[in-house]
Amino acid sequence: MIRIDAMWLSAEPVDMRAGTERLLARVVQVFGIAHAHHGYLFANARGTRIKLLVHDGFGVWCAARRLNAGRFVWPVAGVAPSLALTAAQFDALVLGLPWQRLPELSSITRV
C-alpha cells in the first residue's frame, strides 16, 4: 500500500482529462508544493468524478473514481482553495457520503 500521511482537497474543479503531469502542476499551483506521502483530491465541475494524486517519495500515483448516480459532496469553490481531510472524511467522501457532517453524525442527541 502507498502511505498517505495527509489528505488535501482542492475546491476548484479540474478537467478530468488531465493526466498526472497536469494534476501535479495544479497541486503546485494550489498548494505551493507537492509533499511526499500526501494525497491531493480533485473533482470535475459536475461533482461526478474525482481524481487522487499521491506523491510517494519516488514518483506520482493517480487514481480516479466515478459515481454512476449522484454526486460527490464537494465544497463550494472560492470559499477556500483547499482543505485538509481526516482519514474518516476521505473514506466518507469517496463513498459519496456527507463527509463534512461526520462530527455531528457520530453522536445521537435526540430520539
N, C-alpha and C positions, 0 to 999 in steps of 0.2 A: 504494500500500500504506500501511497505517497503521503508523507507527513505534511499536515497543514496546521500551522500554529495560530494563524489569524485569518479571518474571512472578511472581505470588504465587498460592498455592494455599490455599484455606480448607478446613480439615479437617472442619468441621461440615457435615452435609448440609443442603440447602435444597430447598424445594418448587419443582419445575421449572415450575410455573405462574407463578412470579414473573417480572415484567417488568423492564424497565430501571430504573425508579424504585425498586422494592423491592430489587433487587440492589445498587443504588447505596447505599441505606440500610444494607444488610448490610455493604458494603465499609467504610463509615464506622464501623459498629459494631465490626467485627472488626479492621480495620487502622488506625482512627483518622482517616484522611484518604484521599481518592482522588487520587493524584498523576497529573499529566498524563504520558502516554506510558507508563503502567504497565497491565498486564493482570492481571485477577483471575479465578481459576478457581473454580467451584463444581460440586458433584456432587449427585445425588439420593441418597437413603438406600440404594438397591439398587446404586448404582455403575454404572448402565447409561446414564446421561445426564450430560453436563457442559454448563455454560454459561460463556462467557468474556465478561467485561465489560472494555472498554478505554476509557479517557478519553484522547481525542486532543488535548486542549488547548482544543477548541472545543465538543465535545459528547461523547456517550457512545455507544459501539457495543456491541451484544450479539450474540453468535454462539452457536449450540447444536450439539452433536454427540451422536449416539445410536449405541450398539452394538446390532446385532441379535442377536448371540451373544456371550456372555462379559460381563466387567465391566471397568471401568477400574480400574487399580491405584491405590488411594487410601489415604492414611494413616489410622490409627485416630483417631477424634475423641476429644478430651480429652487426648491426649498433648501436642500442640502445636496451638494455634488456627490458625496459619498457617505456611507455609513459602515460602522463595524458591526458584524453579526456574531452571535454566540453559536456554538455547535447546535444547540436546540433550535434556534431561529433558522439556521441554514437547513436543518432537516425538515422543518415545517414548510419553509419556502419552496423547496424543490418538490414537495408533495402538493403544493398549491393551497396550503392551509394559511390562516391568518397569523403569520409569524410575529407581527407587530403587537398582537394581543396576548402573547404567551404568558406574561406575568399575571394578568387578570384571569386567565383561563385556568391557571394552576390551582386555584382555590375556589371553593363554593362559599358564597356569602349569604345566599338566601335560598329557601326551598319553596 
